[in-house]
């Protein structure tokens, strides 16, 4: 990218490429684009949906602009909700332009997530990225974008995960900003009543009949006292998260207070799971019985404790959750399952001599070799485990000679 003569090199030389009103791509120096209305341009790159992608793209209907605005992740969608709710915002565009600059080695480019026009005519460029997902290349791109915006008098914001309760309330309110939900006289009266913060039901009563004023039955959807989230209560007038946590406390035997120290890490891991899935899982008989049994045992949660409940529904998922949250160390579940099977298999052999020979053969020939070759990062395959089981079963015969021969052959080789 050639830099024109006379350009101040104390700031990065930046060019913008965008799609104009007639759908043609244009590329101009940044300083020539100060007065451009980027809040009305089309996105410079398409929003794609492909199977297996880790992000989710889509379109959100913004009441501020009266048209759809694109997003490339749930986090961008959440920030778009908040910008649409901001009374100071009058225009929003997604992926409005490419910023082109040279980093000293090669030309680079970056497309900011949003261009926002405010009611006073000022502009803000926003990049949406969670703090833990910012890499060095992203930091450099954000810094170049910030300096470029400063050259032309635009603001720049790098925003992350919004506050949970605020987002839940704004998401609920956003559903009723569509023109099909608007009732002029009621809306004007609501603006007067809620000009200052007042409780929802108090304002609804001051406006008129609740059934006419509120979008839904107020007894069915209202702010929850436990967490201040506006939502439909799932049970006992609680939101989904609070209902799941309450149910978890009940199964662990402490419905009101904190769980005992030996169950605290288990409680924290499950409570941080997705609330709707956790509540559905806890309502099943198997997981409920499993957690109740663990609570009655009184011992710390370990792999050995969960191995006592391998036949109980939900034990596999509970173990996986605890491993993901670092409560339990990762292990090869196929090898652990094979070890339990070998123990039960040997206990079923009536002859002491045969059982001792087969125990040595299984421990030192099969299990030692498998532990050396496999790990949680490279787990044992179910096919290999099944082959070991088949091989051990084949050693059992109504005649003693094959088993004795097997033991002697193994002893001579060891």
C-alpha positions in Angstrom: 0.0 0.0 0.0 1.6 3.2 -1.2 1.7 6.2 1.2 1.0 9.6 -0.4 3.7 12.2 -0.2 3.3 14.7 2.6 1.4 12.4 4.9 2.2 12.7 8.6 3.8 9.4 9.5 3.5 10.0 13.3 0.0 8.4 12.9 -0.6 5.2 10.9 -1.7 5.9 7.3 -5.1 4.2 7.0 -7.5 3.7 4.1 -11.1 2.7 4.2 -12.9 0.3 1.8 -16.7 0.1 1.9 -19.8 -0.6 -0.2 -21.5 2.7 -1.3 -25.2 3.4 -1.9 -25.1 1.9 -5.4 -23.5 -1.3 -4.1 -20.1 -0.6 -5.5 -16.9 -1.1 -3.5 -14.8 2.0 -3.0 -11.5 2.6 -1.3 -10.5 6.0 -0.1 -8.0 7.6 2.4 -9.4 7.8 5.9 -9.4 11.6 6.1 -11.6 11.8 3.0 -14.3 9.7 4.8 -15.0 12.0 7.8 -18.5 13.0 6.6 -19.6 9.7 5.1 -22.8 8.2 6.5 -21.5 4.8 7.4 -24.6 4.0 9.5 -26.4 3.5 6.2 -23.9 1.4 4.3 -24.1 -2.4 3.7 -21.8 -4.8 5.4 -18.4 -5.3 3.7 -18.5 -9.1 4.3 -21.4 -11.5 4.3 -22.8 -13.2 7.3 -22.4 -17.0 6.7 -24.0 -20.0 8.4 -22.0 -23.2 8.1 -22.4 -26.5 10.0 -19.8 -27.0 12.7 -18.8 -23.4 13.1 -18.1 -22.2 16.6 -19.8 -18.9 16.2 -23.4 -18.1 15.3 -24.3 -15.4 12.8 -27.7 -13.9 12.3 -29.9 -10.8 11.8 -31.5 -8.6 14.5 -34.4 -6.2 13.8 -33.4 -2.9 15.4 -36.2 -0.6 16.4 -33.7 2.3 16.2 -33.2 2.0 12.4 -36.4 0.0 11.5 -34.3 -2.6 9.7 -32.2 -5.7 10.3 -28.6 -5.4 11.5 -26.2 -8.4 11.2 -24.1 -10.0 14.0 -21.5 -12.7 13.9 -21.8 -14.1 17.5 -24.1 -14.2 20.4 -21.9 -11.6 22.2 -22.3 -9.2 19.2 -26.0 -9.8 19.3 -26.1 -8.9 23.0 -24.2 -5.7 22.5 -26.5 -4.9 19.5 -29.5 -5.2 21.9 -27.9 -2.6 24.3 -27.1 -0.2 21.5 -30.6 -0.5 20.1 -31.9 0.3 23.6 -29.7 3.4 24.0 -31.8 6.6 23.5 -28.6 8.4 22.3 -28.2 6.1 19.3 -29.9 7.0 16.1 -28.1 4.8 13.6 -26.3 1.4 13.6 -24.4 -0.4 10.9 -22.6 -3.8 11.2 -19.2 -4.5 9.6 -19.3 -1.0 7.9 -15.9 -0.9 6.4 -12.4 -2.4 6.2 -9.5 -0.5 7.7 -6.3 -1.0 5.7 -2.8 -0.2 7.0 0.8 -1.4 6.8 2.4 -2.8 9.9 6.0 -2.5 8.6 6.1 -5.9 7.1 2.9 -6.4 5.2 -0.5 -4.8 4.6 -3.2 -5.7 7.1 -6.9 -5.0 7.4 -9.6 -5.1 10.0 -13.4 -4.7 9.9 -14.9 -3.1 13.1 -18.0 -4.8 14.3 -20.3 -1.7 14.5 -20.5 1.9 13.4 -22.9 3.9 15.7 -24.3 7.4 15.0 -25.4 9.4 18.0 -28.2 11.9 18.3 -25.7 14.8 18.5 -24.2 13.8 15.2 -21.0 12.2 16.7 -19.9 8.7 15.7 -18.5 5.8 17.6 -16.8 2.7 16.2 -17.2 -0.4 18.4 -15.3 -3.7 18.4 -16.9 -6.6 20.4 -14.6 -9.2 21.9 -14.6 -11.0 25.3 -11.5 -10.2 27.4 -10.2 -13.8 27.5 -10.4 -14.1 23.7 -8.2 -11.1 22.8 -4.9 -12.2 21.2 -1.8 -10.0 20.4 -3.0 -9.5 16.7 -6.4 -8.3 18.0 -4.8 -5.9 20.4 -2.7 -4.4 17.5 -5.8 -4.1 15.3 -7.8 -2.4 18.1 -5.1 0.1 18.8 -4.8 1.0 15.1 -8.6 1.4 14.9 -8.5 3.6 18.0 -5.8 5.9 16.6 -7.5 6.0 13.2 -10.8 7.0 14.9 -9.0 9.8 16.8 -7.7 11.2 13.6 -11.2 11.8 12.2 -12.9 12.7 15.5 -14.8 9.4 16.0 -15.0 7.6 19.3 -13.8 4.1 19.7 -15.0 1.4 22.2 -13.8 -2.2 22.7 -16.6 -3.8 24.7 -16.9 -7.3 26.2 -19.5 -9.4 28.0 -22.4 -7.2 29.3 -23.8 -7.3 32.8 -26.1 -10.3 33.1 -29.2 -8.8 34.8 -29.2 -5.6 32.6 -29.0 -7.8 29.4 -31.8 -10.0 30.6 -34.1 -7.1 31.2 -33.2 -5.3 27.9 -33.7 -8.6 26.0 -37.2 -8.9 27.5 -38.1 -5.3 26.7 -36.7 -5.5 23.1 -39.4 -8.0 22.1 -42.1 -5.4 22.5 -40.4 -2.5 20.5 -41.7 -3.8 17.2 -44.4 -1.6 15.6 -46.8 -4.5 15.8 -46.7 -4.2 19.6 -47.1 -0.5 19.7 -50.3 1.2 21.1 -49.8 4.9 20.8 -51.9 6.2 23.8 -50.6 3.5 26.2 -47.0 4.1 25.1 -47.2 7.8 25.7 -48.7 7.3 29.1 -46.0 4.7 30.0 -43.3 7.2 29.0 -44.8 9.7 31.5 -45.1 7.2 34.3 -41.6 5.7 33.9 -39.8 8.9 33.3 -38.3 8.3 36.8 -37.5 4.7 38.1 -40.5 3.1 39.7 -41.4 -0.6 40.3 -42.9 -2.3 37.3 -46.3 -3.1 38.9 -46.6 0.3 40.5 -46.1 2.0 37.1 -48.5 -0.4 35.4 -51.2 0.4 37.9 -50.6 4.1 37.6 -50.9 3.8 33.8 -54.2 2.0 33.8 -55.5 -1.6 33.6 -52.7 -4.1 34.0 -54.1 -6.4 31.3 -54.1 -3.5 28.8 -50.8 -2.0 29.9 -48.5 -5.0 30.4 -47.5 -7.2 27.3 -48.4 -10.4 29.2 -50.2 -11.5 32.3 -48.3 -9.8 35.2 -48.7 -12.8 37.5 -46.9 -14.9 34.9 -44.0 -12.6 33.9 -42.5 -10.3 36.5 -39.2 -9.3 38.1 -37.9 -12.1 40.3 -37.2 -11.1 43.9 -34.2 -13.5 44.1 -32.1 -12.2 41.3 -34.0 -9.1 39.9 -34.3 -10.8 36.5 -37.4 -10.2 34.5 -38.5 -13.7 33.2 -41.2 -16.3 33.3 -40.9 -18.2 36.6 -40.3 -21.9 36.2 -41.4 -23.0 39.7 -42.0 -21.5 43.1 -41.9 -18.0 41.5 -38.2 -18.5 40.6 -36.3 -17.9 37.4 -34.7 -20.9 35.7 -31.2 -20.4 37.3 -32.6 -19.8 40.8 -34.9 -22.8 40.5 -32.0 -25.0 39.4 -29.8 -23.9 42.2 -32.7 -24.4 44.7 -33.3 -27.9 43.4 -29.5 -28.7 43.6 -29.4 -27.5 47.3 -32.4 -29.7 48.1 -30.8 -32.9 46.6 -27.5 -32.2 48.5 -29.5 -31.9 51.7 -29.1 -28.2 52.4 -32.0 -26.4 50.8 -31.4 -23.0 52.6 -27.7 -22.9 53.6 -24.4 -23.6 51.9 -23.4 -27.2 51.2 -20.8 -28.9 53.4 -17.1 -28.4 52.5 -16.8 -31.9 50.9 -19.6 -31.0 48.4 -18.8 -27.3 47.8 -16.7 -27.9 44.7 -19.4 -30.2 43.3 -22.1 -27.6 44.0 -20.1 -24.8 42.3 -19.4 -26.9 39.2 -23.1 -27.8 38.7 -24.4 -24.4 39.6 -22.2 -22.9 36.8 -23.8 -25.1 34.2 -26.5 -23.9 31.8 -29.6 -23.4 34.0 -32.2 -24.9 31.7 -30.2 -28.1 31.1 -29.2 -28.4 34.7 -32.9 -28.1 35.9 -34.0 -30.7 33.4 -31.2 -33.1 34.4 -31.9 -32.7 38.1 -35.6 -33.5 37.6 -34.7 -37.0 36.3 -34.9 -39.8 38.9 -31.3 -41.2 38.2 -29.4 -37.9 38.7 -31.5 -37.0 41.7 -30.8 -40.4 43.4 -27.1 -40.1 42.5 -26.7 -36.7 44.1 -28.7 -37.8 47.2 -26.5 -40.9 47.6 -23.3 -38.8 47.3 -24.6 -36.3 49.9 -25.4 -39.1 52.3 -22.0 -40.7 51.9 -20.3 -37.7 53.4 -16.9 -38.4 51.7 -15.2 -36.1 49.3 -16.2 -36.5 45.6 -13.6 -38.7 43.9 -13.4 -41.0 40.9 -13.5 -43.9 43.3 -16.8 -42.6 44.8 -18.4 -42.2 41.4 -17.2 -45.7 40.4 -19.6 -47.0 43.0 -22.5 -45.6 41.1 -21.6 -46.4 37.5 -24.9 -48.2 37.0 -26.9 -45.1 38.1 -28.2 -42.9 35.3 -26.4 -39.5 35.2 -23.1 -40.6 36.7 -21.3 -40.3 33.3 -22.5 -36.7 32.8 -21.7 -35.7 36.4 -18.1 -37.1 36.1 -17.7 -35.1 32.8 -18.9 -31.9 34.4 -16.5 -32.3 37.4 -13.6 -33.0 35.1 -14.3 -29.9 32.9 -14.4 -27.7 36.0 -11.2 -29.2 37.5 -12.9 -30.8 40.4 -11.7 -34.3 39.3 -8.5 -35.0 37.3 -8.9 -36.3 33.8 -8.5 -40.0 33.3 -8.9 -42.6 30.5 -12.4 -43.9 31.2 -12.0 -46.9 28.9 -9.1 -48.2 31.0 -10.9 -47.5 34.2 -13.9 -49.4 33.0 -11.7 -52.2 31.9 -10.0 -52.4 35.3 -13.4 -52.6 37.0 -14.5 -55.4 34.6 -11.4 -57.4 35.2 -11.9 -57.2 38.9 -15.5 -58.4 38.6 -14.5 -61.1 36.1 -11.8 -62.5 38.3 -14.1 -62.6 41.3 -16.5 -64.8 39.4 -13.8 -67.5 38.8 -14.3 -70.2 41.5 -10.9 -71.9 41.2 -8.2 -70.0 43.3 -5.3 -71.3 41.1 -7.0 -70.2 37.9 -8.0 -66.9 39.3 -4.4 -66.1 40.5 -2.9 -67.0 37.1 -5.4 -65.0 35.2 -5.0 -62.0 37.6 -1.3 -61.9 36.9 -1.8 -62.3 33.2 -4.4 -59.5 33.0 -2.4 -57.1 35.3 1.1 -57.4 33.9 0.4 -58.2 30.3 -2.7 -56.3 29.3 -3.3 -53.5 31.8 0.4 -52.5 32.2 0.8 -52.3 28.4 -2.4 -50.3 28.0 -1.5 -47.8 30.7 1.9 -47.2 29.1 0.4 -46.6 25.6 -2.6 -44.6 26.5 -3.5 -41.4 28.4 -6.5 -39.0 28.8 -5.1 -37.2 25.8 -4.9 -40.4 23.8 -7.6 -42.6 25.2 -8.1 -46.3 24.7 -10.5 -47.2 22.0 -13.7 -49.3 22.8 -12.6 -51.8 20.2 -9.3 -52.5 21.9 -11.0 -52.8 25.3 -13.5 -55.3 23.8 -10.6 -57.3 22.4 -9.0 -57.6 25.8 -12.2 -58.8 27.4 -12.7 -61.4 24.6 -9.1 -62.6 25.1 -9.6 -63.0 28.8 -12.9 -64.9 28.4 -11.2 -67.3 26.0 -8.8 -68.3 28.7 -11.6 -69.9 30.7 -12.4 -73.5 29.7 -13.9 -76.5 31.2 -10.5 -78.1 31.0 -7.6 -76.9 33.0 -4.8 -77.5 30.4 -5.4 -74.4 28.3 -5.4 -72.1 31.3 -2.3 -73.7 32.8 -0.5 -73.6 29.5 -1.3 -69.9 29.2 0.0 -69.3 32.7 3.2 -71.2 32.0 3.8 -69.6 28.7 3.4 -66.1 30.3 5.6 -67.0 33.2 8.4 -68.3 30.9 8.2 -65.1 28.8 8.3 -62.8 31.8 
